Structure formats: C-alpha cells, structure tokens
C-alpha cells in the first residue's frame, strides 16, 4: 500500500472511503483509534464472549481500529493462540452486530494473541510482557496498551499489583497504559474507597476507566441532546412544571445463572447504585459548559451531592423477592428455589427508593427509582411527569381521560422517546384524552445504533473519558445507597414476596400512594 495512503493512526484512507459501515463523521472528528492493544482478563466469561469480543470486531468492521491493533486474551485455559482465535471468531459470528467479513477477520486475527496463566503466576505476567513487546515490534502497537479487567472485583488488587510489579502499568514517555474496570465498584462506600486506592496506586487517575455500559447507550447520551438542544424542554425541566420523575429498570428474567454473584448483592447494589443513579444525575444536572469529561462529571457530582436522604427510610423505600408461579405461560421458580440460592436468603430482587434533590431546580420534586427481576416486561425508562394543567374548561372530565403530560425516554429495548399530551377526541363534543407522540431510533435514523461497548471500548483506546464515572461519583452514589442498605439489614426481615410477571411488591405501590401518585405502567 502506498505510504501516503496511511493516516497518522495507521489506517488506510482508501479503505476508509470504501467502507460502507463507517460513519464519515468519525474521520472528521478523528474518532479512529491509533496503534494499540486491548488485553482482556477474563476472556472465558460471558461478558467477554457476548459483548467485548464482538464489540472489538464491530469496531474493526466499521474501520475504527487501525491495522496496528492487537487483541490479547489472558486466562487459565490451556489454549494456544489458534484456540483463542477460534473462540473469538465463534463469538463474533454469533453475537457481532455487523456482518461477518473474512477480510476484516483476517486482519484482526493477525493481531490476536493468548497468554495462559493465573493471576498469581509471575511467569504468566512475564509472558504477557514479552507478548506486548512482540506486538510493539511486529504489529506496531507502539507501547500503547489497555488492560480490561472483566474479572471478579476481589481479583482487581492482585492483577493491578502484578501489572505494576512486571512493569506493565508504567508507560514510556509519549505512550500510554490504561486500565478498564467493570462494575461493581465495591459493595459499599468503604470498599469502593479501598478499591480506588488500590487501582490508583498503580495507574494514575486519568488512566482509570470505570465502565458503566448504560452510559454508552445512545438513548442515555440522547438525554443531554433532548434537554439542552431543544427549547421545547429545558424551560420546563424544573420544579415549576415537573411533578415527579420515575426511573425504572425492569427485567422479566430471574438471576440468569448469576446466582453466585447476585445473592448478597441484590437489586439495589446491582443496578440502582450505578445505572439508575447515573440516569438520575443526567436527568437532573445543570447544563455543562462543554462536553469535556471534567465539565460533565462536575455537574453530575453536584446532583449526587445534593441528594437529600429522608428522615424515615422505611416510608421512602421498598424491597421484594419474587416467588414461583406462572409468567408468560411458563411455570418459573421463585428466587429461593433457583440453583445456588440459600433457602433463607434475604437478598432483594426488587428495590424502590424515593429520593429528593436539594437544589433550586428540583426542590419538592420526588425522584422515584425502581429495579427488579421477574417483572411484567423488560424495560428501562425515565419518565418526567409534569404537573396537571388547571383544567378550568374541562372540570367534568375524569383524570383517567385527561391526565398529566409526560416525557418518557426509553433506554431499552425500543430506544426512543414518547411525549404524552391531551388531545381532543374526534366528535361533536369537547372531549380530551391522553395520546402519545413517539420517536424511535430505528424509525428516524438509517444507521443502526452501535452497541454500548463499541462506544466505550473506542473511548478507552482514544483516551476520552466523558462517559466514565470517576471515583467521586462512585463514592457519592454509595453515600446515597448505604443508609438504605444498613436500614434493610437492621430489620432482619425477609423482603416482601411478589408474583412473577407482576410489577413488584405492594409496598412499592404504597411508596407512591403516600404521595398521592402511582407508578406508570411501561
């Protein structure tokens, strides 16, 4: 290939023009990774197989990885390089978003390597060091390496110490080393701080990327566009007009084979502490002065710091545990009957909180958060519900027909947004009924949305951290959740049972009923 057809990032400019999967804006905005490698610890796990390796291929297929990119697996399996490559290929064919292309795979496969060993094996980390040096020399990765810890949190310290001890965490001048950490970031405030101290004793703060895959979803990022790019919404986005906000993450499945992880963690620690509090922060934050990482994080941290905990935690929270029964025509087991769950487990599979934000914008506006398993359907959404209009002309109409306006942002599975408003019913009388106006990503844009992990992995390789929470956000989130967890533990009671396919325990309905409100039905 002629030398003048290679960009500074090692990418073929001719290939970029021919690639139909590449968004031309990526080149204009320099959103193409430079020479680098991604080292995956935990490559035999479901996350690596179903999300990470397919995301790497999709990035390559879209022309966003250079020819000088390498993918290195680290695991205890007695694999050769070819065995790991076959695992990657099978994962890509089954789970990748973009079509399989032999030419793309052939180029990616040239940079695939595997290192066999355990986390306490010094020889394995020396082999990893030799592998990365070989890639620098022969593949052209230029000393730039990201270490993705798709492993249990208890192993973070050992792996970080090994990377440091073997000279893998410290880059030479002009090069970089980064570490990627999957949630959970601790199980409470104290453990989160201890984990942060461990990681940042090895890697500088700006080289630590804490993954919350929800922040990579297009719809989550669209919260900022919807709010700040539209005069229609932002003037109304405050306590003068908003009655309350509901943030829901519902799943229609059980633990899904995660019993070993889930029991003792529960719904609140699993998703409210990270996903839902991040959605709350994005929904309630003030407009940042830019999309720079520091500016975005500063506004999110202000919101989390302003969350006011109630004096009575019992009336501001609810927790439940699903029982066995019929769901969608299938007889399902209760949580306590699932494999690996102790018969006396007090772990909640449903949690709901009411939080208040002590700022001028949100004074008096409750934020209701709920998350649970075995609920009516799989959905994640943010519903901003507005105050009722002074219906002086429509006093004879019931609230069921003429309710409250709402903006509903759907994060999954049908990404988009819905606006609910009142409209006249066709006919001779003035009758008003709620209707919905819907926007769906799949209908409005010709290009499909990239998977969250595509965006996040690319951001790691580019060193762009806006979508990654820093340790201050993590600690503020634990400060909000810890008092609820401590209160629930102090009661010594079982979570309230609820039927599979329902929308949670009755105490969750009472949580809103005390305020004269009710949960919306997604």
Beta strands, then each sheet from edge to edge (+ up, - down):
strand 1: 36-41
strand 2: 69-75
strand 3: 112-116
strand 4: 145-149
strand 5: 177-182
strand 6: 208-211
strand 7: 242-250
strand 8: 307-308
strand 9: 317-322
strand 10: 325-327
strand 11: 330-332
strand 12: 350-357
strand 13: 366-372
strand 14: 379-386
strand 15: 406-412
strand 16: 416-424
strand 17: 432-440
strand 18: 496-498
sheet 1: 3+ 2+ 1+ 4+ 5+ 6+
sheet 2: 8+ 12- 13+ 7+ 14- 15+ 16- 17+
sheet 3: 8+ 12- 9+ 18+
sheet 4: 10+ 11-
end
